[in-house]
């Protein structure tokens, strides 16, 4: 299996431009239109600014489709709604049907741009590894509906009326199915028969002549079959009495998800980060820092520390690693100096404003005081920079 290497940032197009592309056939275009509606309904508007490489199915799966990669592919779309985009009345989602859906979606550039896993494939599509974190942060709100195939199939089976089948144009018309597919189909058939039986059986027998209180109750299979096959039009279907749920003894299953190790940013903060870093644009590498660095640098406390030559020869680190540590120390020292200058300037400005306008002193204390959120965030940034620089020095 071979992959085509692509330049990290050349050839990138936005998802917004891919929304205008149509499928080859009217039937496929109908499905693609439903997927476009899912994009505009469930994804934030900023996602349309994602810039991606348009890779073909062969570039993603290889000349001979790799089933391991195909099984790992996930899209930034609600799984249940995605299945209904292909079959609106589907009531299950088998492994074979899910594979057919993925194979079909890989023919459409828009769907390729919506791939969120595996990470190795996402890097090839989006150009940089940094964009993965930004992408996952922007779709944090819809993660609860990005279900696995098994979870989506169970949700679709909640209103069981018919089996779900998708004809794949990529298949050669063979009717082979895996053992799991056959077991799943048999289970659905059995469940459908049982529900049909219970619906026809759950009704009262209004004939008092058959079962009198003083006689022994006698009935046979023919009576049951007759009652189920030809119900009286005037009969009202029987319904069991409602039993109120005792909340004290409610054992409804609840499973809590683990919080992510790194929380997602607020959507507008993420958009600002993408904008100021020029992520996804060719101009990302044209952002300069030399001019402002002169204003923030100071020696010797905030300048890069040098390794003692007496220890350098005993160090296991190579020259390149030492240079990397020196650059990291210099960068963190400059940021630390800039933070302290910023805090001093803000403190002096607030004191001057408070002295000129005593009536504002209480409001200023609430906004910039020791208990304010601004002070807390500023302290956290300072703590983080000092801690990371301590690691570098060590």
C-alpha positions in Angstrom: 0.0 0.0 0.0 1.4 3.4 -1.0 0.4 6.9 -0.1 0.8 10.1 -2.0 2.8 12.7 0.0 1.2 16.1 0.0 2.7 19.5 0.9 1.6 20.6 4.4 -0.1 23.8 3.2 -0.2 23.9 -0.6 -3.5 22.9 -2.3 -5.7 23.6 0.7 -9.4 24.5 0.0 -12.1 25.5 2.4 -15.1 23.4 3.3 -17.3 26.3 2.3 -16.1 25.9 -1.3 -16.7 22.2 -1.2 -20.3 22.7 -0.2 -21.0 23.8 -3.7 -19.8 20.6 -5.3 -22.4 18.0 -6.4 -22.4 14.3 -6.7 -22.2 12.5 -10.1 -25.7 11.0 -10.1 -29.1 12.5 -8.9 -29.5 9.7 -6.4 -26.1 10.4 -4.8 -26.7 14.1 -5.0 -29.9 13.7 -2.9 -27.9 11.9 -0.2 -25.1 14.5 -0.4 -27.7 17.3 0.0 -28.9 15.7 3.2 -25.3 15.6 4.5 -24.9 19.3 3.7 -28.0 20.0 5.8 -26.4 18.1 8.7 -23.2 20.2 8.3 -25.2 23.5 8.5 -27.4 22.3 11.3 -25.0 20.6 13.7 -21.6 22.2 13.0 -20.6 25.7 14.1 -20.3 28.2 11.3 -16.5 28.5 11.9 -16.1 24.9 10.7 -16.8 26.0 7.1 -13.5 27.9 7.3 -11.6 24.6 7.7 -9.0 24.2 5.0 -8.3 20.7 3.8 -6.5 18.7 1.1 -8.9 17.0 -1.3 -7.7 13.4 -1.2 -9.1 10.7 -3.4 -10.4 7.4 -2.0 -7.2 5.7 -3.4 -5.0 8.2 -1.6 -6.8 7.5 1.6 -7.2 3.7 1.5 -4.5 2.8 -1.0 -4.8 1.0 -4.3 -6.3 -2.0 -2.5 -8.7 -0.6 0.2 -7.2 -1.2 3.7 -10.1 -2.4 5.9 -8.3 -1.4 9.1 -8.1 2.2 8.0 -11.7 2.2 6.8 -12.9 0.8 10.2 -11.2 3.7 12.0 -12.5 6.5 9.9 -15.0 8.8 11.7 -16.8 11.9 10.5 -17.8 15.1 12.3 -21.5 14.3 11.8 -24.1 12.7 14.1 -24.0 9.0 13.4 -27.7 8.4 13.6 -28.6 11.3 11.3 -25.8 10.2 8.9 -27.4 6.8 8.6 -30.8 8.3 8.0 -29.3 10.5 5.3 -28.7 7.3 3.3 -31.8 5.5 4.4 -34.4 7.8 6.1 -36.5 4.8 7.4 -33.5 2.7 8.6 -34.0 0.9 11.9 -30.5 -0.5 12.4 -26.9 0.0 11.3 -24.9 -3.2 10.5 -21.2 -3.3 10.0 -21.6 -4.0 6.3 -24.0 -1.0 5.9 -21.6 1.3 7.8 -18.7 0.3 5.6 -20.8 1.0 2.5 -21.7 4.4 3.8 -18.0 5.2 4.4 -16.9 4.0 1.0 -19.6 6.1 -0.6 -18.7 9.2 1.4 -15.0 9.0 0.5 -16.0 9.8 -3.1 -17.2 13.3 -2.0 -14.5 15.9 -1.1 -16.8 17.5 1.4 -17.1 14.3 3.4 -13.3 13.8 3.2 -12.9 17.2 4.8 -15.2 16.2 7.7 -13.0 13.2 8.7 -11.9 13.5 12.4 -10.1 10.2 12.8 -7.7 8.5 12.7 -5.3 11.2 13.6 -2.6 10.1 11.0 -5.2 10.5 8.2 -6.5 13.8 9.6 -2.9 15.3 9.5 -2.7 14.4 5.8 -6.1 16.0 5.1 -5.6 19.1 7.2 -1.9 19.7 6.6 -0.7 20.2 10.2 -1.0 18.4 13.5 -2.0 21.6 15.3 -5.2 21.8 13.4 -6.4 18.5 14.9 -6.7 20.1 18.4 -8.5 23.2 17.0 -10.8 21.0 15.0 -11.8 18.8 18.0 -12.3 21.9 20.1 -14.7 23.4 17.6 -16.9 20.2 17.6 -16.8 19.7 21.3 -20.5 20.5 21.6 -21.6 17.7 19.2 -19.4 14.9 20.6 -22.3 13.3 22.5 -24.0 12.5 19.2 -20.8 11.1 17.5 -21.8 7.6 18.4 -20.2 4.3 17.6 -21.9 2.0 15.1 -23.2 -0.2 17.9 -24.7 2.7 19.8 -26.2 4.2 16.7 -27.8 0.9 15.7 -29.4 0.5 19.2 -30.8 4.0 18.9 -32.2 3.4 15.4 -33.8 0.1 16.7 -35.9 2.1 19.1 -38.6 2.4 16.5 -38.3 -1.0 14.8 -40.3 -1.2 11.6 -38.0 -2.6 8.9 -34.5 -3.7 8.3 -31.8 -1.3 7.1 -30.1 -2.1 3.8 -27.9 0.0 1.6 -26.9 -1.1 -1.9 -23.3 -0.1 -2.6 -22.4 0.8 -6.1 -18.8 -0.2 -5.3 -19.8 -3.8 -4.7 -20.0 -6.3 -7.5 -23.5 -7.5 -6.5 -22.3 -10.3 -4.3 -24.7 -11.3 -1.5 -22.0 -12.5 0.9 -22.5 -11.3 4.5 -20.5 -11.8 7.6 -21.5 -14.1 10.5 -22.3 -11.0 12.6 -24.5 -9.5 10.0 -26.5 -12.8 9.7 -26.9 -13.0 13.5 -28.0 -9.4 13.6 -30.6 -9.9 10.9 -31.9 -13.0 12.6 -32.2 -11.1 15.9 -34.2 -8.3 14.2 -36.5 -10.7 12.5 -37.2 -12.5 15.8 -37.8 -9.2 17.6 -40.2 -8.1 14.9 -42.2 -11.3 15.1 -42.3 -11.1 18.9 -43.6 -7.5 18.8 -46.2 -8.4 16.2 -47.4 -11.3 18.3 -47.6 -9.2 21.5 -49.6 -6.4 19.7 -52.2 -9.0 18.5 -52.3 -10.9 21.7 -52.7 -8.0 24.2 -56.4 -7.4 24.0 -59.3 -8.7 26.2 -61.7 -11.5 25.4 -65.2 -9.9 25.9 -67.0 -13.2 25.7 -68.3 -14.0 29.2 -69.8 -17.3 28.0 -66.4 -19.0 27.6 -64.9 -18.2 31.0 -67.6 -17.9 33.7 -66.5 -17.4 37.3 -68.0 -20.8 38.4 -66.8 -23.0 35.6 -63.3 -24.4 34.9 -61.5 -22.3 32.3 -60.9 -24.3 29.1 -59.4 -23.0 25.8 -57.4 -24.3 23.0 -54.9 -22.9 20.4 -57.6 -22.5 17.7 -59.5 -20.1 20.0 -56.4 -17.9 20.4 -55.6 -18.0 16.7 -59.2 -17.1 15.8 -59.2 -14.1 18.3 -55.9 -12.8 16.9 -56.7 -13.2 13.2 -60.2 -11.7 13.2 -60.6 -9.0 16.0 -64.0 -7.4 16.5 -64.1 -3.9 15.1 -65.9 -2.6 18.2 -63.2 -3.9 20.7 -60.9 -1.4 22.4 -57.2 -2.6 22.6 -56.3 -3.4 26.1 -53.5 -1.3 27.7 -51.7 -2.2 31.0 -52.3 0.3 33.9 -49.6 2.8 34.4 -47.3 2.2 37.3 -45.6 5.3 38.7 -41.9 5.0 39.0 -40.6 5.1 42.6 -37.6 7.5 42.3 -36.2 6.2 45.6 -35.7 2.7 43.9 -34.9 4.0 40.4 -32.0 1.9 38.9 -31.9 3.5 35.5 -28.3 3.1 34.2 -26.2 6.2 34.0 -22.6 6.3 32.8 -20.6 9.5 33.1 -17.9 10.2 30.6 -14.4 11.1 31.7 -13.6 14.8 31.3 -10.9 15.5 28.6 -7.4 15.9 29.9 -7.1 19.2 28.1 -10.4 21.2 28.0 -11.7 22.7 24.8 -11.5 26.5 24.5 -14.6 28.7 24.1 -15.7 28.8 20.4 -14.9 32.5 20.0 -11.5 32.1 21.6 -10.7 29.3 19.3 -11.7 31.4 16.3 -9.5 34.2 17.5 -6.6 31.8 17.9 -7.0 30.5 14.4 -7.3 34.1 13.1 -4.2 35.6 14.8 -2.1 32.5 14.0 -3.2 32.5 10.4 -3.7 28.7 10.7 -4.7 27.0 7.5 -3.3 29.9 5.4 0.0 30.3 3.5 0.8 33.4 5.5 1.0 31.5 8.8 4.9 31.6 8.6 5.1 35.3 7.8 4.2 36.3 11.4 7.3 38.1 12.8 8.4 38.6 16.3 11.8 40.2 16.2 10.6 43.8 16.6 8.5 43.2 19.7 11.1 40.8 21.1 13.5 43.8 21.6 10.9 45.5 23.7 10.4 42.5 26.0 13.9 41.1 26.4 16.0 41.9 29.5 19.2 40.5 30.9 20.4 38.7 32.9 17.3 37.3 34.8 15.2 36.9 31.8 17.8 35.9 29.2 18.8 32.4 28.2 20.9 30.6 30.7 24.0 28.8 29.5 25.2 25.3 30.6 28.3 25.4 32.8 31.1 24.1 30.5 32.3 21.9 33.4 29.0 20.1 33.3 28.5 20.2 29.6 31.0 17.4 28.8 29.3 15.1 31.3 25.8 15.7 29.9 24.2 13.0 27.9 22.4 15.6 25.7 23.7 16.3 22.3 24.5 19.8 21.0 21.2 20.1 19.1 19.2 19.2 22.3 21.1 21.8 24.3 20.4 24.5 21.7 16.7 23.6 21.8 16.7 24.0 25.6 18.5 27.3 25.3 15.9 28.6 22.8 13.1 27.4 25.0 14.6 29.1 28.1 15.0 32.4 26.1 11.4 32.2 24.9 10.0 31.5 28.3 12.2 34.2 29.9 11.0 36.8 27.4 7.3 35.8 28.0 7.8 36.0 31.8 9.3 39.5 31.5 6.5 40.6 29.3 3.9 39.3 31.7 5.5 41.2 34.6 5.7 44.4 32.6 2.0 44.0 31.7 0.9 43.4 35.3 2.9 46.4 36.5 1.4 48.7 33.8 -2.1 47.5 34.6 -1.5 48.0 38.3 -0.2 51.5 37.9 -3.1 52.5 35.6 -5.7 51.2 38.0 -4.1 53.0 40.9 -4.0 56.3 38.9 -7.6 55.9 37.8 -8.7 55.1 41.4 -6.9 58.2 42.7 -8.6 60.5 40.1 -12.0 58.9 40.5 -12.5 57.6 44.1 -16.1 56.6 43.3 -14.8 54.0 40.9 -12.5 52.4 43.4 -15.0 49.7 44.4 -15.9 48.8 40.8 -12.2 48.7 39.9 -11.6 46.4 42.8 -14.3 44.0 41.6 -12.9 43.9 38.1 -9.1 43.8 38.8 -8.9 43.0 42.5 -7.5 40.0 44.3 -10.8 38.1 44.0 -11.4 38.9 40.3 -11.4 36.4 37.5 -8.8 38.6 35.6 -6.4 38.4 38.5 -6.9 34.6 38.8 -6.2 34.0 35.1 -3.2 36.3 35.1 -1.8 34.5 38.1 -2.4 31.1 36.4 -0.4 32.2 33.3 2.4 33.5 35.5 2.5 30.2 37.5 2.5 28.1 34.3 5.4 30.1 32.6 7.5 30.0 35.8 6.9 26.3 36.2 7.8 25.4 32.6 10.9 27.6 32.7 11.9 25.8 36.0 11.7 22.5 34.1 14.0 23.8 31.3 16.5 25.2 33.8 16.6 21.9 35.7 
